[in-house]
């Protein structure tokens, strides 16, 4: 069983248990294995091993630096996703890949970066209003 959480702090892949300060990131959308978070407070975070996948959603058009920052976020949270090429022999995970969704469009520089990411066939998704997460949900 999984939980889908909004604005959840999750430890980075490189966080060492007990380290001060902790290395964690607040994710827009986090899918985690079922956990009891009733006692969690603002500064608590879920271990990285509980993270199944995640997403970032921004109400704006994307520029290249935003897309690059998302790739950096994937590197901190699930670095193996950057090396998993979507080749014909690729077996997708049973859950969605990490994604960045922007409600607007890709600026020209972002469009070029998104194309190079697709060419490298990384196991991440960068979507916008013209290429939504689900074909059944369209923005006006």
TASUL-V819523 format. One record per residue. N is the residue number from 1. RES is the residue in one letter. SS is DSSP state (A for helix, B for strand, O for the rest). NEAR is the number of other ideal C-beta (glycine too) atoms within 8 Angstrom. Layout:
N,RES,SS,NEAR ; N,RES,SS,NEAR
This chain:
1,X,O,4 ; 2,X,B,9 ; 3,X,B,10 ; 4,X,B,7 ; 5,X,B,10 ; 6,X,B,7 ; 7,X,B,6 ; 8,X,B,10 ; 9,X,B,11 ; 10,X,B,17 ; 11,X,B,12 ; 12,X,O,11 ; 13,X,O,9 ; 14,X,O,6 ; 15,X,O,11 ; 16,X,O,6 ; 17,X,O,4 ; 18,X,O,4 ; 19,X,O,8 ; 20,X,O,4 ; 21,X,O,4 ; 22,X,O,8 ; 23,X,O,9 ; 24,X,B,10 ; 25,X,B,9 ; 26,X,B,6 ; 27,X,B,13 ; 28,X,B,8 ; 29,X,B,11 ; 30,X,B,12 ; 31,X,B,13 ; 32,X,B,14 ; 33,X,B,8 ; 34,X,O,6 ; 35,X,O,8 ; 36,X,O,4 ; 37,X,O,8 ; 38,X,O,4 ; 39,X,O,6 ; 40,X,O,5 ; 41,X,O,5 ; 42,X,O,3 ; 43,X,O,5 ; 44,X,O,7 ; 45,X,O,9 ; 46,X,B,13 ; 47,X,O,7 ; 48,X,A,11 ; 49,X,A,4 ; 50,X,A,10 ; 51,X,B,13 ; 52,X,B,8 ; 53,X,B,11 ; 54,X,B,13 ; 55,X,B,12 ; 56,X,B,12 ; 57,X,B,10 ; 58,X,B,10 ; 59,X,O,6 ; 60,X,O,8 ; 61,X,O,10 ; 62,X,B,17 ; 63,X,O,9 ; 64,X,A,11 ; 65,X,A,6 ; 66,X,A,13 ; 67,X,A,15 ; 68,X,A,9 ; 69,X,A,8 ; 70,X,A,12 ; 71,X,A,11 ; 72,X,A,8 ; 73,X,A,11 ; 74,X,A,13 ; 75,X,A,8 ; 76,X,A,10 ; 77,X,A,15 ; 78,X,O,10 ; 79,X,O,10 ; 80,X,A,6 ; 81,X,A,12 ; 82,X,A,11 ; 83,X,A,7 ; 84,X,O,9 ; 85,X,O,9 ; 86,X,O,8 ; 87,X,O,6 ; 88,X,O,3 ; 89,X,O,4 ; 90,X,O,10 ; 91,X,O,3 ; 92,X,O,7 ; 93,X,O,6 ; 94,X,O,3 ; 95,X,O,7 ; 96,X,O,8 ; 97,X,O,10 ; 98,X,B,15 ; 99,X,B,12 ; 100,X,B,16 ; 101,X,B,12 ; 102,X,B,16 ; 103,X,O,10 ; 104,X,O,9 ; 105,X,O,9 ; 106,X,B,10 ; 107,X,O,10 ; 108,X,A,6 ; 109,X,A,8 ; 110,X,A,14 ; 111,X,A,9 ; 112,X,A,9 ; 113,X,A,11 ; 114,X,A,12 ; 115,X,A,8 ; 116,X,A,8 ; 117,X,A,12 ; 118,X,A,7 ; 119,X,A,6 ; 120,X,O,7 ; 121,X,O,8 ; 122,X,O,11 ; 123,X,O,12 ; 124,X,B,14 ; 125,X,B,9 ; 126,X,B,11 ; 127,X,B,10 ; 128,X,B,14 ; 129,X,O,10 ; 130,X,O,5 ; 131,X,B,5 ; 132,X,O,12 ; 133,X,O,7 ; 134,X,O,5 ; 135,X,O,4 ; 136,X,O,4 ; 137,X,O,7 ; 138,X,O,6 ; 139,X,O,6 ; 140,X,O,2
